[in-house]
Amino acid sequence: MNAIEQIFSCQRCGFCCQGETTVSLDEHDQRRMVLCLGRDVEEVRERFWRVTGTVVQMKTVGGHCIFYEEGCRVHAGRPWRCRQWPLHPSILDDELNFRIISESCPGIRAEIGYGEFCRILRLIMAETDKIAC
């Protein structure tokens, strides 16, 4: 079991995909998503992204991410922020963050306790710039 699996295993429940907020896409995210969808970049931009000036974000529909339909349609090509969640650095700042996130995310291994969770997450963060679950 790798370090991430010791603290998290995505259940693909989609809870993190719900809401009207969206995820911004960097250039790497955009390329990865276009490849995953197997479509022309202009079509992806028109159908799936909200572009405001230089900011590119995924659209939301019906109160959730445009790619969520009983699971993520672009899971292999999802943005780094989606790959990172729920292992966000804010979880290290406050145990309440850990409890709130673990109550909404069935993939968090809350049973190992906050201290052990933080110890492992700090090790993971020390090894990489961008966590990918």
C-alpha angles and dihedrals in degrees: 000000000000123000095263092050089054090065106021142024116177112235091190090230092146097226090129089054094060126098139051096274116096142199125257115228124221120205093269091051091050094051093045092049094048090051092047092051093044091220137121114275092239092054091049090048092051099042105034112019135070109214121195112173104305094341115102119191136168114258122243124220129183093359098307143073113294089239096055114103110145085320137359114303091200100038093136091048100036120139121268091250089058089046090052097049127134093014092077118155091238088073087071093055099063135013088220089064088054093050094046093048094044091051090057098037118062090191095069111100093225091162091077089065134240097276095053092041090055093045092055094042091052090053091050092048091050090058100048143030094217122032115217119194 
